Amino acid sequence: MFANTMSTTFQGNSFTGNTFDVTTNGDMAANTVDGNYWDRYRGYDLDRNGTGDVPHRPLSLFASLLERTPYAVILSRSLLVQLLDVVERLLPSVSSVSLVDEHPLMRPPDDGDDSRS
């Protein structure tokens, strides 16, 4: 997402199979990200309402670093990046606070196709 995207709401989407959930070239504070499915979300749903009990921060520290230093992509599958992911989960204050999905979905949203069993 480009930082010039303003007053946009991303809701009910399914973000799967991506190297990064979201990348941006600036501050995304003017946008709303809420009620989306993220395959990288590691939260839980204790009340079983289909929504995660822990907010998801889709903009990782490494994705932000790549925006500023593109040649760091060579480290994308390294132990260092895996450690950064663990640190971000344990200490959410390290991640960007400007982009948070407060109500991440535990399952992908229904696409309305009732032909499947």
Backbone bond lengths (Angstrom), bond angles and torsions (degrees), N, CA, C in turn:
res aa  C-N    CA-C-N  psi(-1)  N-CA   C-N-CA  omega(-1)  CA-C   N-CA-C  phi
1 M - - - 1.439 - - 1.518 109.23 -
2 F 1.282 115.69 135.81 1.452 119.14 176.44 1.524 109.82 -83.60
3 A 1.306 115.92 147.39 1.454 121.40 -177.13 1.521 112.85 -65.04
4 N 1.322 118.39 -17.56 1.458 119.46 179.17 1.529 112.24 -82.59
5 T 1.346 117.85 1.74 1.450 122.07 172.54 1.519 107.38 -72.68
6 M 1.324 117.09 121.22 1.462 119.58 -174.98 1.523 111.31 -131.27
7 S 1.335 115.18 143.38 1.463 123.19 175.40 1.526 111.83 56.12
8 T 1.305 116.60 41.16 1.452 122.25 179.38 1.523 108.85 -108.25
9 T 1.327 116.80 140.69 1.455 121.78 177.86 1.520 108.57 -112.26
10 F 1.315 115.93 124.78 1.458 122.89 175.39 1.522 106.39 -108.05
11 Q 1.336 116.97 109.33 1.454 120.86 -174.86 1.528 109.72 -143.92
12 G 1.335 116.11 140.09 1.452 121.36 176.83 1.509 114.80 73.72
13 N 1.330 117.11 22.39 1.460 121.93 179.68 1.522 110.64 -95.73
14 S 1.308 115.65 162.66 1.457 121.94 176.77 1.524 108.29 -120.08
15 F 1.326 116.26 111.97 1.464 122.14 179.85 1.524 107.89 -102.35
16 T 1.330 117.10 101.33 1.462 121.28 -177.12 1.529 111.13 -133.02
17 G 1.315 115.23 148.73 1.456 121.34 173.99 1.509 115.55 70.47
18 N 1.307 118.42 20.97 1.454 121.75 -179.84 1.526 111.02 -99.23
19 T 1.310 116.85 148.67 1.457 120.71 174.91 1.516 109.58 -64.67
20 F 1.336 116.82 -41.04 1.463 123.22 175.94 1.519 107.19 -128.13
21 D 1.320 116.55 144.65 1.468 119.30 176.85 1.517 110.22 -62.47
22 V 1.337 116.59 -50.28 1.461 122.59 -178.30 1.512 108.24 -147.67
23 T 1.314 116.24 143.24 1.461 121.25 168.26 1.520 106.82 -129.56
24 T 1.305 115.29 153.50 1.455 120.47 -179.10 1.518 109.57 -150.16
25 N 1.301 115.45 163.17 1.462 120.11 179.21 1.524 111.77 -107.46
26 G 1.314 116.88 19.34 1.465 119.41 179.24 1.505 112.20 -177.68
27 D 1.323 116.87 -154.28 1.454 123.65 -177.62 1.525 109.67 -87.03
28 M 1.308 117.22 130.18 1.466 121.53 -177.85 1.528 112.12 -106.20
29 A 1.324 119.08 23.16 1.460 123.29 -174.48 1.532 113.22 -62.01
30 A 1.314 119.30 -22.85 1.467 122.12 -176.54 1.521 112.74 -84.09
31 N 1.333 118.41 3.92 1.459 122.02 -177.10 1.521 110.71 -117.44
32 T 1.331 115.72 158.90 1.455 121.75 179.16 1.521 109.14 -115.86
33 V 1.315 115.54 127.53 1.459 122.40 175.36 1.523 105.49 -123.51
34 D 1.349 116.40 112.41 1.461 119.04 -173.99 1.521 110.46 -154.33
35 G 1.314 116.59 136.30 1.462 121.33 175.38 1.507 114.66 70.04
36 N 1.327 116.73 42.46 1.460 122.07 177.96 1.518 109.64 -112.51
37 Y 1.332 116.13 158.33 1.458 121.21 174.48 1.527 108.65 -95.66
38 W 1.339 116.26 130.31 1.470 122.72 179.60 1.519 107.38 -124.47
39 D 1.330 118.22 118.88 1.464 119.28 -179.24 1.528 112.36 -68.65
40 R 1.313 118.30 -16.46 1.464 121.51 177.64 1.535 112.50 -91.69
41 Y 1.317 118.24 -0.29 1.466 122.28 -179.64 1.528 109.91 -68.61
42 R 1.310 116.33 130.03 1.467 121.51 -177.75 1.528 111.84 -116.97
43 G 1.312 117.09 29.17 1.455 121.16 -179.99 1.519 111.48 -85.92
44 Y 1.309 115.82 -164.99 1.459 122.43 -176.89 1.519 109.13 -142.60
45 D 1.316 115.47 164.56 1.459 122.52 -178.10 1.525 108.46 -131.87
46 L 1.321 117.22 81.98 1.459 121.61 -176.20 1.522 112.91 -67.31
47 D 1.319 117.97 -34.65 1.465 120.02 -178.68 1.529 112.69 -88.49
48 R 1.315 117.16 0.96 1.473 124.50 174.80 1.537 113.53 53.70
49 N 1.331 115.12 43.27 1.460 119.11 177.37 1.532 112.41 -99.95
50 G 1.329 116.41 4.81 1.463 120.97 177.89 1.513 114.11 89.04
51 T 1.330 116.81 -3.54 1.457 122.54 -179.82 1.514 109.22 -116.75
52 G 1.310 117.71 135.26 1.461 121.75 -179.76 1.523 112.06 -63.31
53 D 1.327 115.96 143.92 1.461 121.84 -179.55 1.522 112.41 -84.40
54 V 1.323 117.13 -12.38 1.458 122.42 -179.74 1.529 107.86 -117.21
55 P 1.340 118.75 130.51 1.474 120.26 178.69 1.531 111.86 -59.94
56 H 1.319 115.54 153.53 1.467 121.29 178.14 1.520 108.73 -111.29
57 R 1.310 115.96 131.22 1.464 121.98 176.40 1.528 107.99 -106.12
58 P 1.331 116.95 96.95 1.464 120.15 -172.91 1.522 115.24 -73.43
59 L 1.318 117.73 -17.07 1.465 120.50 -179.19 1.523 108.86 -91.72
60 S 1.321 116.76 103.46 1.463 120.68 -176.95 1.527 111.48 -81.10
61 L 1.296 114.08 159.34 1.460 121.06 178.25 1.526 110.25 -61.71
62 F 1.326 117.11 -40.80 1.467 120.56 -179.55 1.527 111.31 -67.37
63 A 1.334 117.89 -37.76 1.469 120.64 177.14 1.524 110.66 -62.91
64 S 1.322 116.41 -38.87 1.470 120.23 176.76 1.522 111.19 -65.73
65 L 1.315 116.21 -39.55 1.457 121.34 177.82 1.532 110.77 -63.15
66 L 1.326 116.68 -41.39 1.473 120.69 179.57 1.521 112.43 -63.62
67 E 1.306 117.21 -32.66 1.464 119.70 178.52 1.523 110.34 -63.55
68 R 1.324 116.05 -34.95 1.472 120.54 -178.77 1.526 112.63 -88.88
69 T 1.342 116.04 -29.30 1.460 121.50 -176.50 1.532 109.32 -134.17
70 P 1.325 118.47 79.81 1.464 121.79 -173.93 1.530 115.30 -56.88
71 Y 1.319 118.12 -31.70 1.469 119.00 -177.63 1.531 112.04 -71.72
72 A 1.319 119.14 -6.20 1.467 121.78 175.56 1.531 111.60 -72.46
73 V 1.327 117.03 -5.27 1.466 121.12 178.98 1.531 111.47 -58.31
74 I 1.309 117.14 -23.16 1.465 121.05 178.28 1.538 111.34 -61.40
75 L 1.324 116.91 -20.79 1.468 121.56 -179.96 1.527 113.09 -91.75
76 S 1.331 118.36 0.74 1.458 121.89 -169.34 1.526 115.25 -56.88
77 R 1.288 119.52 -31.87 1.472 121.67 179.48 1.531 112.05 -106.72
78 S 1.311 116.67 19.69 1.467 120.25 -175.55 1.526 112.15 -86.88
79 L 1.312 114.80 166.64 1.454 122.19 176.68 1.525 110.60 -62.28
80 L 1.314 117.25 -35.00 1.464 121.62 178.97 1.523 111.19 -58.15
81 V 1.313 118.27 -45.21 1.460 122.16 -179.09 1.527 110.42 -68.95
82 Q 1.316 117.04 -37.84 1.464 120.36 176.14 1.526 110.72 -62.83
83 L 1.318 116.61 -39.88 1.466 120.62 177.10 1.526 111.15 -66.18
84 L 1.321 117.44 -39.60 1.466 120.92 176.19 1.528 110.88 -60.05
85 D 1.327 117.33 -40.86 1.466 121.30 178.23 1.528 111.09 -61.98
86 V 1.324 116.61 -42.80 1.468 120.68 179.06 1.526 110.61 -64.86
87 V 1.326 116.52 -43.65 1.468 120.58 179.16 1.524 110.57 -62.05
88 E 1.321 117.27 -40.73 1.468 120.63 179.64 1.524 111.53 -64.83
89 R 1.331 117.51 -34.94 1.460 120.41 177.42 1.524 111.64 -69.88
90 L 1.339 115.91 -39.38 1.467 120.22 -178.92 1.524 112.54 -77.57
91 L 1.331 116.63 -35.53 1.464 122.31 -179.38 1.524 109.42 -125.19
92 P 1.329 117.57 82.14 1.468 119.97 -176.37 1.525 113.88 -59.96
93 S 1.300 118.22 -16.56 1.466 120.43 -179.36 1.526 112.04 -67.22
94 V 1.347 117.49 -14.95 1.463 120.83 178.87 1.530 110.10 -76.39
95 S 1.320 117.00 -26.65 1.464 122.63 -177.73 1.521 110.96 -80.91
96 S 1.326 113.59 167.03 1.457 120.33 176.41 1.527 109.79 -66.76
97 V 1.308 116.76 130.93 1.459 120.76 177.44 1.520 111.36 -91.38
98 S 1.319 117.33 -6.18 1.454 120.30 -176.44 1.524 112.85 -77.06
99 L 1.309 118.58 -16.51 1.455 121.27 -177.52 1.525 108.76 -133.74
100 V 1.332 116.44 103.90 1.455 121.67 -177.06 1.522 109.03 -137.22
101 D 1.323 116.08 131.75 1.461 121.47 172.00 1.522 105.98 -95.00
102 E 1.323 116.47 103.76 1.471 121.45 -176.23 1.518 112.56 -71.37
103 H 1.331 117.70 -22.88 1.463 122.03 -176.18 1.534 110.82 -130.89
104 P 1.337 117.87 63.03 1.475 118.92 -179.16 1.525 111.23 -66.27
105 L 1.312 115.44 143.01 1.458 120.98 178.71 1.523 110.60 -80.05
106 M 1.315 115.92 145.67 1.463 120.91 178.81 1.530 111.77 -84.16
107 R 1.329 117.11 -22.72 1.463 122.63 177.95 1.524 108.90 -132.19
108 P 1.322 117.21 154.40 1.479 118.90 177.03 1.525 110.23 -59.64
109 P 1.328 116.94 145.55 1.469 119.71 178.91 1.519 110.89 -64.88
110 D 1.322 115.25 150.08 1.466 121.60 177.91 1.519 108.53 -68.89
111 D 1.337 116.45 131.16 1.458 119.79 -178.54 1.535 112.66 -85.35
112 G 1.328 116.77 2.43 1.463 119.80 177.85 1.509 113.51 86.73
113 D 1.333 119.19 -0.41 1.455 122.95 -179.81 1.523 108.45 -86.34
114 D 1.321 117.47 106.35 1.460 121.78 -178.97 1.510 113.00 -89.66
115 S 1.331 118.70 6.23 1.463 121.72 -177.95 1.516 112.14 -78.33
116 R 1.343 116.73 -13.35 1.462 119.46 178.76 1.520 110.15 -86.31
117 S 1.322 116.70 153.09 1.463 120.95 178.60 1.499 110.46 -103.40
